Amino acid sequence: MSASKRSINLTLYRENATDPYVPGTVIASRKRTFAVPYRPSADAADCSANPTRWYSSKHDACYNGKAFKIVFEFSGLKLPDELVYGISYNTSTSGIEPHGTRPCQSTTEGCPDDSLNVGAEAGLPARGTDVYPDGVFIDQQAGGDCDTDASVPDEFSLDACNWRGFNPLVRFRVKK
C-alpha cells in the first residue's frame, strides 16, 4: 500500500484560566512531515451497510479510515498539569494554508488528505484525566449543535457536546 507525505502540526497551549472555551498561550509547536498510508479502497460487497468503507479480513470488520501512529518529540519542556493541544494539517479547503483547487477534487476518490482525521475512541482515557470528557478543542467551519456548546465557528475553541463519549487517540509521554 502506498503512502503520501503530509505535514502535520502539534501545538501545546496553556489552559486559559479566564475563559475555558479558548486555549491559553502557546507553550510549544512542532511541524513534521509523515508518510501517511492510503486506506484501502471502498468495498461495497463486504461493507454493504456502508459501501464507502473498506473491509479488513483480519478483523472481519469495515472501517472508514486507516489508523497509523505519528510521534512528535519535544525536549526540555516543562509542561503544566493541564494543557490544551491542537493537531492541524492542510486539506483542499481547510488548514493554515489550504491547498486550494486541485485535480484530485474532481475524481471519484477525491484528494487523499481531504479525508485525513484524528482517530477517536469511546470511553475515558486509559491514563490521566480528561478535563472536558464531553468535548474537544476543534477549529470547525460551523458552530456546535447543542445549547451548551460555546464553540466559535472558524476559531480553535471547545466543542463541548459533539464529542460526548469519545476521546481523541492521543498519548503524551513525559521522559524524566
PEBELBEL-V761614 format. One line per field, one symbol per residue. psi: psi as a letter, one per 30 degrees, with the letter a starting at -180 (. if undefined). A space follows every 50 residues. Layout:
BEGIN
psi: ???
END
This chain:
BEGIN
psi: kllkkkkkkkkkllkjffjffklalkelkkklkljjkklllkifefhffi ffllkjfefhlkleajklklkkkkkgkjkleklklkkllkaeflleikfa kleffglefakeffgklkllkklllelakjeifgllkkjlflllhlffkg lkkgkjlkjgffgkfkkkikkkkkk.
END
